Amino acid sequence: MLSSEFLYNAMGTAGAALILFGFYRTSIGQWSSKSLWYELDNLIGPLLLIAYQLHHGTYISVVINVVWAVVAFRGLRPFVSRYRKRHKRRPQRAMQAARNKV
């Protein structure tokens, strides 16, 4: 069975890897700094690091990663807005198509 220490270390490693890979992909031009995947990497990575850092009691690092996660969360807002607008229009389009068939 896996120890809790191993799980926390895995979470910290995965969080750091997400942040670094997001940075790398943006640096080489594979992703835009406004892409959904970049923002998700920058949200999930710090959240995993926060769990790891709380377990080890490194509270200064927790504060930095909370700020990082909040900024990434705010960066996701445009994606959520566009998603809501897109899905709000779909029922209207379906109703219009049904009316046009009749």
N, C-alpha and C positions, 0 to 999 in steps of 0.2 A: 504494500500500500504506500502511496506517496505521502511524504511528510508535508506538513503545512509550510515549513521553511522552503522546501523545493517548489511548492506552488507559488509562494510569494516571489521567489527568485525568478520563476518562469514569467510571472506577470510583469515584473520590472524589466526583464529582458525584452519581452514582447512590446511593452510600451515604448522603451527606448528605440527598438528597431522600427516601430511604426513612425515615430517622429523622424528618425534619420532617413528612412526610405522615402518618406514624403518630401523631405528636403532635397534628397538626391534626385528624385523624379522631377521635381520642379526645376532644379539647377540644370539638368540636362535637356530641359524643354519637353519632356514627356507629358508633364501636367502643367496646367496653368495654376497660378497662385489663387485663382478664383474657382478652381474645379471642385466638384463635390467630393471626389476621392481625397484630394489634398486636405480639405476641411475635416473630413471624417478621420483621416490619419491624425490630424492635429487635435481632435477631440478625444478619440479613444486612447491614443498613446498616453497623454497626460493622466487620464483617468486610471489607467493601469499603473502608471508610475506613482500616483497618489496612494493607491492601496499598498503598494510595496513600501513606500516611504513612511506611511503611517505605521506599518508593522515594525519598521526599524527605528521609529521615533525621530526621523529627520524632518522636523517641522518647517524649517526654513525652505527646504526644497518643496514641501507640500504647498506652501503659499505660492511659490513661483508657478507650480504646475496648475494650481487652481486658477490663477490669472490666465495662464495659457489656454486652459480648457474653456474658460468663459469667453475669451476672444474667439476661439474656434467655434463655440456655440453661436455666438453672434454672427459669425461668418456663414453659418448654415441658414440663417433667416431668409436670405433671398431665394434659396433653393426651395424652402418650405412654401414661401409665398407663390413662387411659380408653379409648384406642384398643386397647391390648392386652387389656383386660378385655372389651370389646365383641367383639373378634374371637376371643377364647378361648371365648366362649359359643356362637358360631355353629355350630361343628361339633357341639357337644352338642345344640343345638336340632335340627339336621338329623338326628342319630341318633335323637332322640326322635320326630321326625315320621315317620321310616322305620319305627320300631317300632310306632307307632300305626296305620300303614296296614296292617300285616300282621295 
